[in-house]
Every structure is written in C-alpha cells, then in structure tokens.
Amino acid sequence: MNLINRFLDRMQKIGAATLHSFRRLGRGSVFLLEVISSCASLFVRPLLVVKQLYSVGVQTLIIIVVAGLFVGMVMALQSYYALVDFGAEDSVGVMVALSLLRELGPVVTALLFAGRAGSALTAEIGLMKATEQLSGMEMMAVNPMQRVVAPRFMAGVISMPLLATIFSAVGVIGAYMVAVELLGLDSGAFWSQPQNKVDLHLDLYNGIIKSVVFGVVATWIAVFEGYDCIPTSEGLGQATTRTVVHSSLAILFLDFVLTALMFTK
Amino acid sequence: MERHLNYPISDRGIVSVMVQSRENNKISYKAADLSDTLVKIRDLHFSRGSRKIFDGLSMDIPRQGVTAIMGPSGTGKTTLLKLIGGQLTPDEGSIEVDGLDVHQLSTKKLFELRQRMGMLFQSGALLTDLSVFENVAYPLREHTRLNEALIRHLVLLKLNAVGLRGAADMMPSELSGGMSRRVALARAIALDPMMIMYDEPFTGQDPISKGVLVSLISELNNALNVCSIVVSHDVPDTLSISDYVHFISAGKVVESGSPEALTSSNVEWTHQFIHGDADGPVPFHYPADPIMDDLYQRGK
C-alpha cells in the first residue's frame, strides 16, 4: 500500500511539473507575441534600441573577439596536425572558414551571448520587477513592454548576427596567425581555398540565418525569465540560471534542426 | 464663488493650488467634501491561489480629502491599490473610478485613466538608470508635448514641493529611503492627478522622514484638492491626517468612519488594532493543530 502511495505521489509530482512547464511555455509564447507587437513602437523611439545595442551588443564584443581568436587558433592547430599526415594541410584555411561560418560562429557566439548578455538582461528586468519599477511604469500609464522589453529584445536580435560575423572573421584571422605565421603554411593556399569553396548563399547566409534565429530565442528566453521571475533574490537567481541553461539547450537543439534543414543534400 | 490659483509657492516651498473665497477674499483650504464618491468598490472578491484575499468587500472613497485604508499586515491593502489601479483583475465584483469600471476598460482607456492617478510605491519605484530630475520628468516626457524649458520649470517646482530641488542631479542610488519616497511623490504629482495612492508611505522611516512625509501628504492633499488614499498600518500618523478611515480584515471592511469616531469605537477588532493589543479578534497564534499533537506528531 505504501509503495502504491509513493508511486502515485511520484506520478502526481511528474504531472504537476509537466503542467507547470506547459503553462510557462504558453505564457512565454503569448509574451513573445506581445513583445513582437510592441516592437512597432520602437520606430518612434529608436534611441531606446541604440542604448540597448550598446549594453547588449558592444559590451559583449570583447568576450566574442577574444573567444573567436582562440577558437580560430585552436582549430588551425588541430586541423593542421590532422591534415598534415595526408598532405592536405593546405585545406586548413577552408576547413576553419567553413566550420566557423556554418557552425561555430553562430553557435559559440549564441552560447557566449546567453552567458554574458542574456543573464544580464534577466537580472536587470527581474530587479526592475522586484523594485516595483515595472509596476511604477504601468501606473504612470507607460507600457513596460514597449519601453523596457521590446528595445532589449530588438537589440539582442540585431546584435547576434553582427557578433557572430565578427566572431567568424576574428576566428579566421586567428587561424591565419597560427597556420601561416606560426606553422609556415603558404599564405596563398590558406586564402585561395576558402575563396573557391565558401559559398555565399549556402555558408554565409545560412550562418547568418542561424544566428538571427539564435538571437530571437536567446533574447526571448532572457527577457521572459526576467519578466516572469519571482521577485525575490532567490527567484531572481533561479531565473538567471534558467536563462543560461534553457538558452544553451535551445541553441544546441535548434542548431541541429537548422543544420539538418540547411545542409542535408 | 471659488477659483483655483496657479501654483503660488508658499514659504515651505509647497506648490499650492489654493481655493479663494470671493466673498471675503480670504485664501483658505477647502474643507474636504466627503459626499462625492470618486472610487466605488462593490462586492469585491479576489484570491491568490487558494488564499482568499477579499470576500465581498465594498467601500466608497470620496473625491476629496485623505482616506485611509488600514488593517494588519497581509490583509491585502496593497493588493486593493493594485486592483484600483487596474494592475490586478478581481475574481468578482467591480471597481469604479470617476464613473469608469476599471476592469472593463480597454488598455488604451485604462492608460488614459492612469494618467489621472498617481501612486507612491512602498519602495519608491524610481527608475534607477535615470537621475532624480529625469525620474520626475519621465511622465511629462511620456504624456505631454511640453517644450524642454517648461518641463524643467515643472520638474523643479514639483521637486521644490517635496523639498528636494537641490537633489535634482542626484541618482536614486544616492538617496536615502525617505528622500526616494519624496522624489516618487514629486513624480506621482507630475501630471496633476485627480487621486494619489500611497502604499505604506511611513514604513521603515525615521521619525524626521516620517514627519516630513506626514505633513507632505496632508499639505499636498489640501493644496492640490485631490483624493488621497493612504494604505498603512501606522495608526497615529495615519489617523492624524485622515478625513475618513476604512478598517479591513479577513477580506471585508470591519468598520468605517472618521478618525475620531473610530478612536472611540466599541468594536472589538477596531479597539485591538488601534491600541495594538497582542490578542483579541486577531489571535496571537496563527491557526494550527493543538501543540501537543504537533509535539508528539499525532495524526501525522
């Protein structure tokens, strides 16, 4: 009897957790629609987006540049040692360029973005909620969706493809420094292969589309978690953690889906 | 005949809209008219989860004067203000403000109504990325097309009214709790609202700050001739400035009346609340099983 009760209790908990997850997903979806409809107001006040572009985009730049440089350098090293056995070390340039444009640029940028800018967005909006700033705006007949959430969302969506492009460009420069300057690979071979093999539509555009999708998802999760958090220090901490975890998982899952859609022959 | 004067500045720095009597040509504060109702609450029901906050609450709040809503912590005083402001939706019942059913209004109409309401939050709720000046200017910039010079004049007058014109360039993080509330009060009156709601304005204030806030609420109410709703559990200070008081407990109005009438009330609950008795209709112990059952874990 005790065992049955324990089993039923466990099932009840699983059911409650599942319902809670679906409820949040539903709230999040309605929230996304509200945010998108609120974005129209930004045409009247573009400075709100410019201000957020600085804190969401420009302030994330340093981590993106440093990470891009080291990822490119490591990739050049690894691919050189793998390819040199087959006499194919001239392909280091194209291998690094394709890897960065198709996968690593959008994905690593989005993961770093979720950790740096996403968590900051959640904490900022959550703290505004906890200190009644959002309620205060509502009572001043100012819609916080239009003034607080939409500018941050738009800034995230605009920043992500730009950051991913910078990440990939810096990565290729890092690879060049290692492959050509350090390992002595021919500079002409390093650059000519990517020139021939990298396709504008298939590789560059698809990479940018990926980063836009990641930008929407990562920023959506960040602003929703902040807006929906329990306004206590514990609730805010949990929301910030959820932002990083959920964004990272969503980005990796979507990367698989998008890769399958874009590159399956 | 009466007429409103435009913002004469008294020696205390209060921006006053006084009412002048033509007959004797004397300037005097108009006595609050309690018969004209601004906020009408009828059969209000509201729950948070399984906990019932309001269970058929009804009350009227006059258009003029200071109306206090008092009750112990957790009785839903702040929730009531949020319901009046349309930030929460009741399960049943209605709230009318100036003849408009708050919860039947479209978002646009509700925002128009809120422009005629001011609210002082317990924490001040100042926007932390804006200076004191910009915080007070915020509603003016959002809802008016006034030029910068006029906005500056209005903001400085409002800040002067709360005694903080000198703090215009400070950031909210540099202000004390009492100063934050005064800035928030200046912001609440920025658009010259018809009503101002004060959510626990005296909580956590030192005696001087509390005294300043008490006199500011009273003087602003008289000067601006608005409806002031003060939610508080601070008995002496709140009763000293109120024209009318509602006591609420267990989701209903327990007793209403003038401060003088309630101070001498024979209602047991009112007596306990005003005199701060530890036990009475509001029991000292939160409902629980008998202590022996708990200690010996009987029935667990």
Interface residues (C-beta under 8 A of the other chain):
Chain A: M128 T131 E132 Q133 S135 G136 M137 E138 M139 M140 A141 V142 N143
Chain B: K82 G85 Q87 F111 E112 R114 Q115 M117 G118 M119 F121 Q122 S123 A125 L126 L127 T128 Y138 P139 E142 H143 A184 R187
